[in-house]
Structures are given as C-alpha cells and as structure tokens.
Amino acid sequence: MPEIFITGGRFNAFVMRFARANYLMLYSEVIETSLKGDFAILIFVIGHELGHIKRKHLTKDLWLFPSNLVPFLKQAYSRGCEYTCDRIGYHFSNRGAVEGILILAIGKEIYSKISIDQFITDSKNEQGFWVWFSEIFLTHPHLAKRIKGIEDYHKQGY
C-alpha cells in the first residue's frame, strides 16, 4: 500500500515511485467531490491509481527504454496504460469511472449537468486529422475516448 498525500490543486491524482517506495498523491478537489457524500468518484480515482502500481507501470521504464527510440511509441504505451487503469478503477466503482473522467474534462462544478451521451457524440463529430495528430503526442487519451472506452467495457458485460 502506498503512502497517500493530499495537496491543493485541480481535480487529479497520480502515483510515483521514489527510493523503492510508492506514493499516491491526491489533489484536494478529488477529496472535495467526496465530501458531498458521494464516494464513487474517489473510489474510482484511487482504484485507477493503484492500478498503475499493480500493473507495475512505474517500474517498467527501464525495460521499456528502447521504445524511446521509436517515435510516439512511448506515448502510445502510456495511453494504453491509462485505458487499463480506467478499467481497474471501473471494477472498484463503475459509476465513479464515467463521472471521474467527466470531471477531468469539464470540471467538478458542472460535470453533473452534462449529458455523457451528447459529450461522446460531440467528440465523434470533432474527429479528423488534427485531433488524431494532437493525441499522438499525449501520454493520456482524449477524455471522450476514455469515457467511450469505459462505456464499451461496460457493454461487454464487465
């Protein structure tokens, strides 16, 4: 179990490894959403981050070093890791998964007023070369793709 730290900041969380120990950093907005009485999002976020530790995403960098020589391969692997951890977090809190990712996209105040189906539909309408091109440089998939990934995973019966 990693040591857990809370710091001020926008809605996000991450895990890191330092001196053979794992640490989980939660930003205060993640905790604030659970103070409203709904812990599903907090459970998803913690499950997602613990997934990085369980799947050893923090310790594979040395083994994956040769992938740095192939353009965009390291970022593609990182995006795959995010999808994997979204699914792990989903198993801890399926409702918190979609809402947690939606908060990352829209913010903690208005996420509950957004239609998830419309958000995904709008993102599909914005597909094209530049959207694809922008993502190949990112370590995380576009948030609408992450939500769609969770919904597809749910439809498969998981």
Backbone as ProteinMPNN parsed JSONL, in Angstrom:
{"seq_chain_A": "MPEIFITGGRFNAFVMRFARANYLMLYSEVIETSLKGDFAILIFVIGHELGHIKRKHLTKDLWLFPSNLVPFLKQAYSRGCEYTCDRIGYHFSNRGAVEGILILAIGKEIYSKISIDQFITDSKNEQGFWVWFSEIFLTHPHLAKRIKGIEDYHKQGY", "coords_chain_A": {"N_chain_A": [[0.853, -1.187, 0.0], [0.657, 2.144, -0.923], [2.068, 5.187, 0.458], [-0.085, 7.884, 1.183], [-0.719, 11.115, 0.05], [-2.108, 14.365, 0.31], [-2.705, 17.237, -1.532], [-3.094, 20.707, -2.386], [-4.949, 21.691, -5.25], [-6.076, 21.269, -8.696], [-8.609, 18.947, -9.904], [-7.26, 15.9, -9.841], [-4.931, 13.143, -9.771], [-2.063, 11.164, -8.969], [0.424, 8.547, -9.125], [3.647, 7.797, -7.844], [7.032, 6.636, -7.821], [9.623, 6.428, -5.565], [12.768, 5.956, -4.271], [12.392, 3.156, -3.968], [9.837, 3.041, -2.92], [6.297, 3.443, -3.109], [4.093, 6.129, -3.823], [1.032, 7.843, -3.433], [-0.535, 10.572, -4.722], [-3.066, 12.743, -4.054], [-5.032, 15.299, -5.29], [-6.626, 18.122, -3.783], [-9.214, 18.691, -4.79], [-10.234, 16.243, -5.581], [-10.801, 15.004, -3.176], [-12.655, 16.864, -2.21], [-14.894, 16.439, -3.862], [-15.851, 14.057, -2.862], [-16.674, 14.817, -0.372], [-19.202, 15.734, -0.63], [-20.797, 13.664, -0.103], [-20.772, 11.584, -1.871], [-18.941, 8.941, -2.636], [-18.137, 7.501, -4.809], [-16.633, 8.521, -6.967], [-14.172, 9.168, -5.791], [-13.388, 6.601, -5.02], [-13.108, 5.388, -7.545], [-10.97, 6.957, -8.607], [-8.852, 6.411, -6.804], [-8.71, 3.632, -7.166], [-7.988, 3.544, -9.883], [-5.434, 4.755, -9.805], [-4.069, 3.006, -8.064], [-4.08, 0.861, -9.742], [-2.037, 1.471, -11.543], [0.168, 0.901, -9.959], [-0.232, -1.829, -9.345], [-0.126, -2.994, -11.919], [2.457, -2.506, -12.437], [3.363, -0.212, -13.79], [5.018, 1.81, -13.015], [7.517, 0.759, -12.693], [8.444, -0.318, -15.029], [9.843, 1.318, -16.734], [12.653, 1.171, -17.166], [12.926, -1.226, -18.578], [11.472, -0.604, -20.807], [12.916, 1.293, -22.097], [14.189, 1.135, -24.72], [11.986, 1.676, -26.368], [11.818, 4.399, -26.468], [13.268, 5.172, -28.619], [11.735, 4.807, -30.834], [9.613, 6.817, -32.601], [6.822, 8.219, -30.961], [6.005, 5.84, -29.774], [6.36, 5.394, -27.008], [4.478, 7.182, -25.921], [2.136, 6.058, -26.933], [2.106, 3.597, -25.587], [1.814, 4.561, -22.981], [-0.758, 5.706, -23.16], [-2.218, 3.375, -23.51], [-1.785, 2.218, -21.015], [-3.299, 3.94, -19.434], [-5.933, 3.393, -20.295], [-6.087, 0.742, -19.368], [-5.888, 1.132, -16.575], [-8.14, 2.695, -16.164], [-10.088, 0.759, -16.525], [-9.507, -0.907, -14.369], [-10.065, 0.834, -12.227], [-12.776, 1.124, -12.78], [-13.773, -1.364, -11.993], [-13.731, -1.082, -9.281], [-15.477, 1.032, -8.892], [-18.003, 1.496, -10.853], [-19.849, 3.536, -11.57], [-18.522, 5.776, -10.638], [-16.404, 5.842, -12.397], [-17.096, 6.888, -15.006], [-18.089, 9.396, -14.216], [-15.853, 10.418, -12.861], [-13.918, 10.673, -14.909], [-15.297, 12.45, -16.51], [-15.303, 14.719, -14.889], [-12.609, 15.417, -15.059], [-12.613, 16.317, -17.67], [-14.479, 18.427, -17.74], [-14.842, 19.734, -15.298], [-15.303, 20.098, -11.726], [-17.599, 21.355, -10.854], [-19.631, 21.575, -12.838], [-19.934, 19.117, -14.022], [-22.03, 17.334, -13.445], [-24.164, 18.303, -14.805], [-23.926, 17.764, -17.444], [-24.664, 15.972, -20.392], [-23.648, 12.779, -20.865], [-23.839, 11.109, -23.109], [-24.259, 13.007, -25.132], [-21.867, 14.408, -24.948], [-20.024, 12.468, -25.814], [-21.004, 12.055, -28.408], [-20.611, 14.62, -29.526], [-17.826, 14.701, -29.436], [-17.196, 12.719, -31.266], [-18.008, 13.956, -33.596], [-16.033, 15.768, -33.882], [-13.836, 14.532, -34.909], [-10.89, 13.955, -36.809], [-7.996, 14.726, -38.805], [-6.367, 16.554, -37.309], [-7.192, 16.219, -34.682], [-6.496, 13.527, -34.255], [-3.745, 13.802, -34.754], [-2.946, 15.508, -32.672], [-3.27, 13.84, -30.476], [-1.295, 11.861, -30.677], [0.957, 12.858, -29.515], [0.432, 12.897, -26.86], [0.393, 11.604, -23.472], [-1.854, 10.648, -22.329], [-5.061, 9.416, -23.31], [-7.545, 11.21, -25.273], [-10.148, 12.644, -23.347], [-12.853, 12.082, -23.939], [-12.586, 9.73, -25.394], [-11.705, 8.049, -23.385], [-13.963, 7.91, -21.74], [-15.765, 6.743, -23.552], [-14.412, 4.336, -23.887], [-14.742, 3.171, -21.336], [-17.539, 2.938, -21.311], [-17.906, 1.136, -23.454], [-16.562, -1.062, -22.407], [-18.232, -1.638, -20.266], [-20.54, -2.391, -21.671], [-19.718, -4.802, -22.682], [-20.131, -6.458, -20.651], [-18.684, -6.44, -18.304]], "CA_chain_A": [[0.0, 0.0, 0.0], [1.497, 3.343, -0.964], [1.736, 6.303, 1.33], [-1.022, 8.77, 0.49], [-0.561, 12.523, 0.371], [-3.124, 15.253, -0.257], [-2.178, 18.581, -1.756], [-4.032, 21.599, -3.044], [-4.846, 21.704, -6.702], [-7.217, 20.867, -9.515], [-9.036, 17.555, -9.811], [-6.333, 14.965, -10.446], [-4.18, 12.291, -8.849], [-1.02, 10.398, -9.642], [1.299, 7.741, -8.276], [5.056, 7.904, -8.196], [7.92, 5.724, -7.109], [10.84, 7.105, -5.146], [13.554, 5.182, -3.303], [11.732, 1.855, -3.829], [8.545, 3.169, -2.245], [5.245, 4.027, -3.933], [3.346, 7.221, -3.208], [-0.189, 8.263, -4.117], [-0.811, 11.983, -4.479], [-4.433, 13.152, -4.382], [-5.257, 16.726, -5.204], [-7.731, 18.404, -2.864], [-10.522, 18.665, -5.447], [-10.722, 14.856, -5.577], [-11.383, 14.805, -1.845], [-13.815, 17.748, -2.094], [-16.057, 15.836, -4.509], [-16.39, 13.014, -1.984], [-17.272, 15.447, 0.808], [-20.622, 15.955, -0.91], [-21.499, 12.444, 0.282], [-20.671, 10.596, -2.939], [-17.572, 8.456, -2.623], [-17.883, 6.679, -6.002], [-15.569, 9.111, -7.777], [-12.923, 8.978, -5.046], [-13.035, 5.177, -5.104], [-12.592, 5.165, -8.895], [-9.658, 7.6, -8.765], [-7.862, 5.639, -6.055], [-8.57, 2.351, -7.856], [-7.236, 3.802, -11.112], [-4.021, 4.998, -9.472], [-3.493, 1.757, -7.553], [-3.888, 0.017, -10.916], [-0.694, 1.73, -12.071], [1.122, 0.178, -9.116], [-0.465, -3.263, -9.522], [0.328, -3.394, -13.25], [3.888, -2.183, -12.475], [3.642, 0.834, -14.77], [6.066, 2.689, -12.5], [8.818, 0.084, -12.656], [8.785, -0.858, -16.346], [10.536, 2.305, -17.567], [13.985, 0.696, -17.548], [12.752, -2.262, -19.599], [10.863, -0.015, -21.995], [13.775, 2.363, -22.605], [14.365, 1.113, -26.18], [10.819, 2.237, -27.061], [12.021, 5.84, -26.633], [13.909, 5.392, -29.91], [10.695, 4.747, -31.871], [8.745, 7.985, -32.387], [5.449, 8.13, -30.478], [5.687, 4.535, -29.187], [6.241, 5.528, -25.55], [3.196, 7.833, -25.638], [1.074, 5.084, -27.221], [2.098, 2.657, -24.464], [1.259, 5.276, -21.829], [-2.213, 5.801, -23.345], [-2.738, 2.035, -23.229], [-1.783, 2.056, -19.556], [-4.43, 4.697, -18.894], [-7.142, 2.601, -20.545], [-6.047, -0.4, -18.444], [-6.184, 1.585, -15.212], [-9.554, 3.096, -16.139], [-10.865, -0.471, -16.322], [-9.291, -1.35, -12.985], [-10.874, 1.735, -11.407], [-14.176, 0.796, -13.058], [-14.163, -2.517, -11.181], [-13.955, -0.605, -7.918], [-16.628, 1.936, -8.883], [-18.37, 1.718, -12.255], [-20.456, 4.859, -11.74], [-17.471, 6.769, -10.408], [-15.473, 5.873, -13.529], [-17.539, 7.859, -16.009], [-18.16, 10.722, -13.597], [-14.499, 10.869, -12.569], [-13.283, 11.121, -16.146], [-16.038, 13.633, -16.951], [-14.806, 15.85, -14.101], [-11.336, 15.826, -15.662], [-12.89, 17.017, -18.923], [-15.372, 19.577, -17.661], [-14.691, 20.433, -14.029], [-16.058, 19.494, -10.636], [-18.846, 22.058, -10.563], [-20.693, 21.433, -13.836], [-19.939, 17.786, -14.646], [-23.304, 16.645, -13.247], [-25.173, 18.9, -15.682], [-23.555, 17.434, -18.816], [-25.13, 14.688, -20.918], [-22.489, 11.983, -21.273], [-24.069, 10.674, -24.485], [-24.042, 14.161, -26.014], [-20.435, 14.688, -24.899], [-19.362, 11.498, -26.693], [-21.439, 12.349, -29.779], [-19.916, 15.827, -29.969], [-16.418, 14.393, -29.663], [-17.126, 11.96, -32.526], [-18.145, 14.918, -34.685], [-14.804, 16.547, -33.949], [-12.733, 13.676, -35.334], [-10.207, 14.392, -38.017], [-6.543, 14.611, -38.773], [-5.731, 17.339, -36.254], [-7.499, 15.574, -33.396], [-5.615, 12.363, -34.212], [-2.36, 14.268, -34.68], [-2.677, 16.046, -31.333], [-3.229, 12.772, -29.479], [-0.091, 11.03, -30.742], [1.973, 13.479, -28.673], [-0.047, 12.884, -25.477], [0.548, 10.381, -22.683], [-3.201, 10.233, -21.941], [-6.021, 9.539, -24.407], [-8.547, 12.265, -25.124], [-11.068, 12.23, -22.283], [-14.056, 11.47, -24.514], [-12.229, 8.35, -25.739], [-11.648, 7.282, -22.141], [-15.346, 7.656, -21.336], [-16.291, 5.757, -24.504], [-13.77, 3.066, -23.553], [-15.414, 2.637, -20.143], [-18.886, 2.517, -21.699], [-17.772, -0.085, -24.258], [-16.176, -2.119, -21.465], [-19.452, -1.956, -19.533], [-21.444, -3.1, -22.581], [-19.199, -6.152, -22.862], [-20.601, -7.243, -19.518], [-17.725, -6.463, -17.19]], "C_chain_A": [[0.892, 1.241, 0.0], [1.124, 4.331, 0.137], [0.888, 7.267, 0.525], [-0.815, 10.189, 0.994], [-1.659, 13.305, -0.326], [-2.509, 16.632, -0.374], [-3.236, 19.42, -2.446], [-3.867, 21.53, -4.546], [-6.099, 21.212, -7.374], [-7.482, 19.377, -9.381], [-8.059, 16.668, -10.581], [-5.677, 14.14, -9.35], [-3.086, 11.614, -9.658], [-0.28, 9.551, -8.62], [2.723, 7.95, -8.757], [5.853, 6.923, -7.357], [9.196, 6.489, -6.827], [11.509, 6.262, -4.07], [12.846, 3.872, -2.937], [10.417, 1.886, -3.057], [7.564, 3.845, -3.195], [4.49, 5.085, -3.132], [2.14, 7.554, -4.075], [-0.455, 9.705, -3.718], [-2.219, 12.285, -4.954], [-4.521, 14.669, -4.271], [-6.554, 16.984, -4.438], [-9.103, 18.346, -3.526], [-11.089, 17.251, -5.536], [-11.412, 14.562, -4.25], [-12.656, 15.638, -1.7], [-15.053, 17.142, -2.753], [-16.672, 14.757, -3.624], [-17.033, 13.608, -0.733], [-18.749, 15.773, 0.612], [-21.444, 14.717, -0.596], [-21.432, 11.345, -0.748], [-19.215, 10.161, -3.059], [-17.202, 7.668, -3.876], [-16.722, 7.209, -6.828], [-14.22, 8.932, -7.09], [-12.46, 7.525, -5.127], [-12.481, 4.85, -6.488], [-11.181, 5.721, -9.039], [-8.576, 6.811, -8.038], [-7.641, 4.282, -6.716], [-7.756, 2.483, -9.129], [-5.745, 3.944, -10.793], [-3.355, 3.752, -8.894], [-3.278, 0.749, -8.683], [-2.517, 0.221, -11.545], [0.369, 0.974, -11.264], [0.993, -1.321, -9.352], [0.069, -3.766, -10.857], [1.808, -3.045, -13.488], [4.251, -1.156, -13.55], [4.784, 1.74, -14.322], [7.455, 2.062, -12.582], [9.257, -0.461, -14.01], [9.604, 0.102, -17.206], [11.906, 1.832, -18.034], [13.886, -0.327, -18.683], [12.221, -1.687, -20.909], [11.721, 1.089, -22.627], [13.982, 2.307, -24.122], [13.181, 1.689, -26.96], [10.944, 3.746, -27.247], [12.629, 6.164, -27.993], [12.915, 5.374, -31.069], [9.732, 5.913, -31.628], [7.326, 7.599, -31.988], [5.09, 6.795, -29.811], [5.511, 4.623, -27.676], [4.901, 6.173, -25.172], [2.037, 6.875, -25.887], [0.971, 4.065, -26.095], [1.464, 3.316, -23.236], [-0.258, 5.417, -21.947], [-2.87, 4.449, -23.084], [-2.797, 1.754, -21.739], [-2.968, 2.776, -18.925], [-5.745, 3.959, -19.116], [-7.22, 1.413, -19.583], [-6.446, 0.034, -17.041], [-7.593, 2.142, -15.08], [-10.427, 1.873, -15.885], [-10.691, -1.009, -14.911], [-10.117, -0.476, -12.04], [-12.355, 1.474, -11.568], [-14.637, -0.375, -12.197], [-14.368, -2.136, -9.723], [-15.208, 0.255, -7.832], [-17.026, 2.254, -10.322], [-19.016, 3.083, -12.481], [-19.424, 5.96, -11.566], [-16.51, 6.892, -11.564], [-15.865, 6.943, -14.532], [-17.556, 9.262, -15.415], [-16.774, 11.273, -13.304], [-13.781, 11.384, -13.798], [-13.976, 12.375, -16.672], [-15.597, 14.875, -16.167], [-13.472, 16.337, -14.661], [-11.572, 16.667, -16.909], [-13.569, 18.362, -18.704], [-15.204, 20.384, -16.377], [-15.654, 19.912, -12.989], [-17.397, 20.155, -10.357], [-19.962, 21.742, -11.56], [-20.781, 20.039, -14.454], [-21.3, 17.103, -14.539], [-24.416, 17.184, -14.156], [-24.937, 18.573, -17.156], [-24.12, 16.065, -19.186], [-23.912, 13.924, -21.442], [-22.638, 11.535, -22.72], [-23.804, 11.812, -25.469], [-22.561, 14.525, -26.075], [-19.67, 13.757, -25.842], [-19.727, 11.757, -28.148], [-20.713, 13.567, -30.328], [-18.443, 15.541, -30.256], [-16.228, 13.576, -30.942], [-17.21, 12.899, -33.725], [-16.885, 15.753, -34.881], [-13.605, 15.7, -34.337], [-12.129, 14.231, -36.622], [-8.707, 14.281, -37.809], [-5.933, 15.331, -37.575], [-6.016, 16.783, -34.87], [-6.602, 14.356, -33.224], [-4.165, 12.799, -34.0], [-2.022, 14.802, -33.295], [-2.526, 14.932, -30.304], [-1.929, 11.966, -29.533], [1.047, 11.604, -29.906], [1.635, 13.358, -27.182], [0.212, 11.545, -24.791], [-0.792, 9.847, -22.206], [-4.123, 10.355, -23.149], [-6.93, 10.743, -24.191], [-9.623, 11.75, -24.171], [-12.35, 11.606, -22.817], [-13.783, 10.018, -24.915], [-12.166, 7.48, -24.491], [-13.056, 6.953, -21.652], [-15.97, 6.604, -22.254], [-15.692, 4.385, -24.229], [-14.417, 2.399, -22.355], [-16.81, 2.156, -20.508], [-18.847, 1.245, -22.54], [-17.429, -1.28, -23.375], [-17.399, -2.597, -20.678], [-20.424, -2.764, -20.397], [-21.0, -4.529, -22.84], [-19.56, -7.05, -21.677], [-19.649, -7.327, -18.346], [-18.216, -5.623, -16.042]], "O_chain_A": [[1.785, 1.364, 0.839], [0.014, 4.308, 0.67], [1.11, 7.451, -0.672], [-0.744, 10.436, 2.198], [-2.088, 12.948, -1.423], [-1.876, 17.131, 0.557], [-4.176, 18.88, -3.029], [-2.762, 21.333, -5.05], [-7.056, 20.793, -6.723], [-6.676, 18.639, -8.815], [-8.031, 16.68, -11.811], [-5.849, 14.406, -8.16], [-3.177, 11.505, -10.881], [-0.345, 9.8, -7.416], [2.966, 8.242, -9.928], [5.394, 6.448, -6.318], [9.777, 7.114, -7.713], [10.881, 5.899, -3.076], [12.718, 3.526, -1.762], [9.945, 0.848, -2.593], [7.944, 4.708, -3.986], [4.28, 4.945, -1.927], [2.225, 7.545, -5.304], [-0.584, 10.023, -2.536], [-2.531, 12.103, -6.131], [-4.122, 15.246, -3.26], [-7.466, 16.157, -4.45], [-10.075, 17.978, -2.867], [-12.308, 17.08, -5.563], [-12.477, 13.947, -4.214], [-13.637, 15.166, -1.125], [-16.16, 17.319, -2.244], [-17.888, 14.566, -3.637], [-17.861, 12.953, -0.1], [-19.462, 16.054, 1.576], [-22.658, 14.714, -0.797], [-21.982, 10.266, -0.527], [-18.365, 10.919, -3.526], [-16.066, 7.21, -3.997], [-15.915, 6.431, -7.336], [-13.234, 8.583, -7.739], [-11.268, 7.259, -5.285], [-11.498, 4.119, -6.604], [-10.291, 5.033, -9.539], [-7.504, 6.57, -8.591], [-6.502, 3.827, -6.817], [-6.923, 1.626, -9.424], [-4.902, 3.322, -11.44], [-2.197, 3.472, -9.203], [-2.402, -0.112, -8.596], [-1.901, -0.73, -12.025], [1.345, 0.473, -11.822], [1.997, -2.01, -9.537], [0.653, -4.847, -10.922], [2.342, -3.256, -14.577], [5.325, -1.229, -14.146], [5.443, 2.367, -15.151], [8.458, 2.774, -12.543], [10.35, -1.017, -14.118], [10.02, -0.266, -18.304], [12.281, 2.068, -19.182], [14.671, -0.292, -19.63], [12.49, -2.22, -21.985], [11.295, 1.741, -23.58], [13.953, 3.357, -24.764], [13.351, 2.143, -28.091], [10.254, 4.321, -28.089], [12.522, 7.293, -28.471], [13.216, 5.867, -32.157], [9.107, 5.99, -30.57], [6.708, 6.743, -32.62], [3.967, 6.64, -29.33], [4.61, 3.995, -27.12], [4.263, 5.752, -24.207], [1.061, 6.877, -25.138], [-0.133, 3.705, -25.687], [0.667, 2.691, -22.536], [-0.972, 5.267, -20.955], [-3.954, 4.385, -22.504], [-3.74, 1.13, -21.253], [-3.572, 2.268, -17.98], [-6.583, 3.906, -18.216], [-8.287, 1.11, -19.047], [-7.256, -0.628, -16.391], [-8.186, 2.073, -14.004], [-11.391, 1.94, -15.122], [-11.646, -1.516, -14.323], [-10.793, -0.992, -11.15], [-13.115, 1.586, -10.606], [-15.772, -0.38, -11.72], [-15.109, -2.81, -9.006], [-15.922, 0.222, -6.83], [-16.469, 3.16, -10.942], [-18.748, 3.724, -13.497], [-19.456, 6.965, -12.276], [-15.859, 7.925, -11.718], [-15.057, 7.807, -14.871], [-17.087, 10.21, -16.045], [-16.537, 12.469, -13.478], [-13.109, 12.414, -13.743], [-13.322, 13.264, -17.219], [-15.529, 15.966, -16.731], [-13.232, 17.543, -14.727], [-10.831, 17.611, -17.179], [-13.269, 19.33, -19.402], [-15.408, 21.598, -16.38], [-16.697, 19.35, -13.322], [-18.246, 19.567, -9.687], [-21.124, 21.65, -11.167], [-21.621, 19.806, -15.323], [-21.69, 16.367, -15.446], [-25.485, 16.582, -14.257], [-25.668, 19.052, -18.022], [-24.061, 15.122, -18.397], [-23.231, 14.384, -22.359], [-21.672, 11.573, -23.482], [-23.195, 11.601, -26.518], [-22.057, 14.907, -27.13], [-18.782, 14.194, -26.574], [-18.867, 11.689, -29.026], [-20.249, 13.553, -31.468], [-17.879, 16.076, -31.21], [-15.215, 13.723, -31.626], [-16.563, 12.669, -34.747], [-16.699, 16.372, -35.929], [-12.465, 16.11, -34.115], [-12.804, 14.894, -37.41], [-8.228, 13.806, -36.779], [-5.07, 14.774, -36.897], [-5.17, 16.868, -33.98], [-6.01, 14.169, -32.161], [-3.451, 12.235, -33.171], [-0.921, 14.57, -32.797], [-1.743, 15.06, -29.362], [-1.506, 11.435, -28.506], [2.011, 10.895, -29.619], [2.466, 13.682, -26.334], [0.246, 10.497, -25.434], [-0.87, 8.715, -21.728], [-3.988, 11.294, -23.933], [-7.07, 11.237, -23.072], [-9.966, 10.568, -24.187], [-12.883, 10.684, -22.2], [-14.665, 9.168, -24.788], [-12.532, 6.306, -24.532], [-13.31, 5.837, -21.2], [-16.63, 5.678, -21.78], [-16.389, 3.376, -24.327], [-14.619, 1.185, -22.358], [-17.23, 1.085, -20.069], [-19.683, 0.361, -22.35], [-17.946, -2.379, -23.576], [-17.58, -3.793, -20.453], [-21.054, -3.705, -19.915], [-21.822, -5.38, -23.182], [-19.319, -8.256, -21.706], [-19.795, -8.196, -17.486], [-17.541, -5.522, -15.017]]}, "name": "protein", "num_of_chains": 1, "seq": "MPEIFITGGRFNAFVMRFARANYLMLYSEVIETSLKGDFAILIFVIGHELGHIKRKHLTKDLWLFPSNLVPFLKQAYSRGCEYTCDRIGYHFSNRGAVEGILILAIGKEIYSKISIDQFITDSKNEQGFWVWFSEIFLTHPHLAKRIKGIEDYHKQGY"}
